[in-house]
Amino acid sequence: MRQFLKQEWGNKKMLDDLKLPEDLKNLSYNKLEILAEEIRALLIKTISKNGGHLAPNLGVVELTLALHKVFTSPYDKIIWDVGHQSYVHKIVTGRLSNFSTLRQLGGISGFPKPEESPHDIFATGHSSTSISVGLGLAKARDLIGEKYKVVSVIGDGSLTGGMAFEALNYTGHLKTNLIVILNDNEMSIAPNVGALSNYLSRLRMNPMVYKLKEELQQLIQKIPKVGETTFRYLDKIKDSLKYLVIPGILFEELGFTYFGPVDGHNLRQLSQALLDASEHKGPILVHVLTKKGKGYKPAEDDPSKFHGVSGFEISTGYLPFKPGPPTYTEVFGKTLVEVASHDERIVAITAAMTEGAGLKEFSQRFPNRFFDVGIAEGHAVTMAGGLARAGMKPVVAIYSTFLQRAFDQILHDVCLQGLPVIFALDRAGVVGEDGPTHHGVFDLSYLRMIPGITIMAPKDENELRQMLLLAVDMDKPVAIRYPRGQGRGIKLSLQPTFRLGEAEVLREGEHVALLALGPMVHIAEKAAELLTQVGIYSTVINCRFIKPLDQQTILYWARRVPHIITVEDHVLTGGFGSAVLELLAEAGIRKLQISRLGYPDRFIESGTIQELQALYGLNEEGIYQVVTGRLLTLAGVDARK
Ligand SMILES: Cc1ncc(C[n+]2csc(CCOP(=O)(O)OP(=O)(O)O)c2C)c(N)n1
């Protein structure tokens, strides 16, 4: 920390004077080390204000500098898996001057974004893609006859994703020149899990083993060849020696040459290892050991807490606590613990998001019934299918955006067989500053078309609780989608107060019906309040269920008001409004004006949730504007009165 403060208030900054990334090539290691500290200071300062992924970025400062020293981006291609650790890369590739806009509306993205810079060769945000992308780039390079190097940087957490293994497997088969950097900090968001993680722990115990391996191979090659039999015999010895003394054999067997482990904070060692790797042919895996949160004590001490933050106090590392009602996530987690304490068949599954998905308490209270499967959403869902088939009641808690990964597993391994799996889709709707890779605005479209699934969206945290209680008593697949952030401070009721498929009419008015979903219900109520001031009286319906829709209630109001407006925190294509349109068309209702409010057919940028809602007309003013614009004439109301 002291070091950070010194840099922050020091006089001259190297960062401002260098021409980056070019100058990195000729900078001495001493100077690179000073630069690394300046970058750490900038990261801490910016993320303390804007929020973002602090600990992952502090851990890769030296690795990023070494990569840009050895390779020549954008000619050489560097792909950042997940991309949450690409801030240093952004700072040294032309985005220093507007780094203060990180993650803000119209500012620098918190993830690699090709539209932002040619140095961001591929957009990432969801994990475990970098080796597949790298292989694609490398193969295209070979086919086109280019010579650039391709480097995929993947964390040990992201390596738990099945796709990473699929890519390793095929890279070994193609034998293409591809460098994979395994950034091993022993952490996913929380400590990493699984057999692979144990394997990496064993590798970590053998510093600089790649030297030993090379020496060993040279030694074996020096043994004179005496006839065919001896040669074959030596080959066998060589193989068994390999198993005995060459760590990294898993990667070797997959067709990679294993380099490492390398100290990821030693610029000299790192640069040498990367240089060696760049000169080798075929697939190479460089195992780099880093410390998550490196250089900022609060983050080093608690890297999980500082994985992603929304701001903090630099001098103390204090993360501001937002007073007020519990979050949806907390209410979900508490209710699940309560239900599980009465029903031993309840099991909970997360894909590396124990804390984020609200399952911490569950994992401590019921360790035998809790499964953190790593970043493996597809596997999580199919495993839930197996658990359900054998009589358990699995609750799969995965953010809306990451469940996209498991579409076929939901369809084929759960719904096709009508298995009672509960999908808890946290962070549904726009999520704010993480932006387009993370907004959960597609789940209704990708779930609604699956036969046999029930889909619910609570208007507040109490309804979330009630929906979970309802879902546990159902014997079929259920999805509950709920937003990021705090609830509304509603008292929690003990039992469900509504039945499956039942909407709630919150107010009645003859000019327009606002059919709203989830957190949009409260906003629609506020819009209705505004509208009464200009003499427009609205019916507000909390629809609660997207599948099945409350047909009776919707059709009743469709026959009584001249205008229906659907409001959803989701894309319009195939979402809730589309479901209402289908219902109205099938019921033969023609004489009705319908407007759908939701997100348009494009990827939604970063910004706070409030900014995005305002930008896309999904706040009370937006609804008010649409209604007044289209209805005043129709309703015969004079707004000037
Ligand atoms: C498909 C998918 N699931 C979950 C996440 C959420 N997530 C972001 S970073 C992360 C941990 C990644 O760990 P690792 O690759 O080791 O990187 P580190 O943060 O430790 O540097 C997770 C689970 C994601 N981005 N993508």
PDBQT file of the ligand as one rigid body, heavy atoms in Angstrom, charges set to zero:
ROOT
HETATM    1  C1  LIG A 701     -19.475 -18.786 -18.706  1.00  0.00    +0.000 C 
HETATM    2  C2  LIG A 701     -19.110 -17.923 -17.519  1.00  0.00    +0.000 A 
HETATM    3  N1  LIG A 701     -19.476 -18.313 -16.278  1.00  0.00    +0.000 NA
HETATM    4  C3  LIG A 701     -19.167 -17.558 -15.212  1.00  0.00    +0.000 A 
HETATM    5  C4  LIG A 701     -18.469 -16.396 -15.365  1.00  0.00    +0.000 A 
HETATM    6  C5  LIG A 701     -18.201 -15.502 -14.160  1.00  0.00    +0.000 C 
HETATM    7  N2  LIG A 701     -16.777 -15.374 -13.890  1.00  0.00    +0.000 N 
HETATM    8  C6  LIG A 701     -16.078 -14.300 -14.293  1.00  0.00    +0.000 A 
HETATM    9  S1  LIG A 701     -14.477 -14.395 -13.899  1.00  0.00    +0.000 SA
HETATM   10  C7  LIG A 701     -14.697 -15.877 -13.151  1.00  0.00    +0.000 A 
HETATM   11  C8  LIG A 701     -13.539 -16.563 -12.519  1.00  0.00    +0.000 C 
HETATM   12  C9  LIG A 701     -12.472 -16.791 -13.502  1.00  0.00    +0.000 C 
HETATM   13  O1  LIG A 701     -11.387 -17.366 -12.852  1.00  0.00    +0.000 OA
HETATM   14  P1  LIG A 701      -9.978 -17.359 -13.571  1.00  0.00    +0.000 P 
HETATM   15  O2  LIG A 701     -10.152 -17.717 -14.982  1.00  0.00    +0.000 OA
HETATM   16  O3  LIG A 701      -9.067 -18.190 -12.762  1.00  0.00    +0.000 OA
HETATM   17  O4  LIG A 701      -9.551 -15.839 -13.540  1.00  0.00    +0.000 OA
HETATM   18  P2  LIG A 701      -9.061 -14.938 -12.314  1.00  0.00    +0.000 P 
HETATM   19  O5  LIG A 701     -10.215 -14.039 -11.997  1.00  0.00    +0.000 OA
HETATM   20  O6  LIG A 701      -8.715 -15.823 -11.169  1.00  0.00    +0.000 OA
HETATM   21  O7  LIG A 701      -7.913 -14.185 -12.821  1.00  0.00    +0.000 OA
HETATM   22  C10 LIG A 701     -16.022 -16.287 -13.223  1.00  0.00    +0.000 A 
HETATM   23  C11 LIG A 701     -16.565 -17.517 -12.645  1.00  0.00    +0.000 C 
HETATM   24  C12 LIG A 701     -18.124 -16.020 -16.681  1.00  0.00    +0.000 A 
HETATM   25  N3  LIG A 701     -17.476 -14.881 -16.934  1.00  0.00    +0.000 N 
HETATM   26  N4  LIG A 701     -18.431 -16.802 -17.719  1.00  0.00    +0.000 NA
ENDROOT
TORSDOF 0
